[in-house]
């Protein structure tokens, strides 16, 4: 996600505001410590004009 954010020249704070979450949530997502809700995943993919699969990798537990 960070690579996509960098490509779009968005800071963590700017991106957080676009998807209506805290900057801490963006940090946790980028570090892999937090899995987004399906709604948040769709919002993020939409901002980057791509699919959820291109932003997040699903790993079975």
C-alpha positions as CSV (number, residue, x, y, z in Angstrom):
1,X,0.0,0.0,0.0
2,X,2.8,2.4,0.7
3,X,4.2,2.0,-2.8
4,X,0.8,3.0,-4.2
5,X,0.5,5.9,-1.8
6,X,4.0,7.1,-2.9
7,X,3.1,6.8,-6.6
8,X,0.1,9.0,-5.9
9,X,2.2,11.5,-3.9
10,X,0.0,11.1,-0.8
11,X,1.3,11.5,2.8
12,X,-0.1,9.1,5.4
13,X,-2.1,11.9,6.8
14,X,-3.6,13.0,3.4
15,X,-4.4,9.4,2.6
16,X,-6.0,8.8,6.0
17,X,-8.3,11.7,5.5
18,X,-9.3,10.4,2.0
19,X,-10.4,7.1,3.5
20,X,-11.7,8.6,6.7
21,X,-9.4,6.8,9.2
22,X,-6.6,7.9,11.5
23,X,-3.0,8.2,10.4
24,X,-2.2,5.4,13.0
25,X,-4.5,3.1,11.0
26,X,-2.6,3.8,7.8
27,X,0.7,3.1,9.7
28,X,-0.7,-0.2,11.0
29,X,-2.0,-1.2,7.6
30,X,1.4,-0.5,5.9
31,X,3.3,-2.5,8.6
32,X,0.9,-5.4,8.3
33,X,-0.3,-5.2,11.9
34,X,-3.9,-4.5,10.9
35,X,-6.3,-6.1,8.4
36,X,-8.8,-3.6,7.0
37,X,-12.6,-4.1,7.0
38,X,-14.0,-5.0,3.5
39,X,-15.4,-1.5,3.4
40,X,-12.1,0.1,4.1
41,X,-10.3,-2.2,1.6
42,X,-12.8,-1.1,-1.1
43,X,-12.3,2.6,-0.3
44,X,-8.5,2.2,-0.5
45,X,-8.7,0.3,-3.8
46,X,-11.0,2.9,-5.2
47,X,-8.6,5.8,-4.3
48,X,-5.8,3.9,-6.2
49,X,-8.2,3.0,-9.1
50,X,-7.3,-0.7,-8.7
51,X,-8.7,-3.9,-7.2
52,X,-8.4,-5.0,-3.6
53,X,-6.2,-7.9,-4.7
54,X,-3.7,-5.4,-6.1
55,X,-3.5,-3.6,-2.8
56,X,-3.8,-6.5,-0.3
57,X,-2.5,-10.1,-0.3
58,X,-4.8,-12.6,1.3
59,X,-3.0,-15.1,3.5
60,X,-4.8,-18.0,5.2
61,X,-4.1,-18.3,8.8
